[in-house]
Amino acid sequence: MSEIKIPVSMENTEELKKMILENPELPLLIFAGEESYCGEYDYNSVDVKGIKIKELTMDGDRYVERDTMRDKLMNKYYDNFCIGGAYMKKDLEEFVEKQISRMQFTKAIVIYVG
């Protein structure tokens, strides 16, 4: 066995192993932040920032979490639910939930690196 110390977080490794064993049917997605690529090499070593199980949908060519999509739709349709200066919050929330219920979300194990 090599004596070279490889910089890796055992806590994150153990957490990932546990999630995979508990959720073998879920896909594994890796999201890299802007800071993860220095531009000098083909590949860079990066740190794991977090491992979570998320529900995601596609928004164009990007994965988006359910809560982020909800916020985006609330902002997009806000003006449509302001009538005569009155904000119809309940109606907007019901409309957005209906839109979200029609979207296809995928549950996945997501690894954030940077």
Buried (B, 14 or more C-beta within 10 A) or exposed (E): EEEEEEEEEEEBEEBBEEBEEEBEEBEEBEBBEEEBEEEEEEEEEBEBBEBEEBBBBEEEEEBBBBEBBBEEBBEEBEEEBEEEEEEEEEEBEEBBEEBBEEEEBEEBBBBBBB
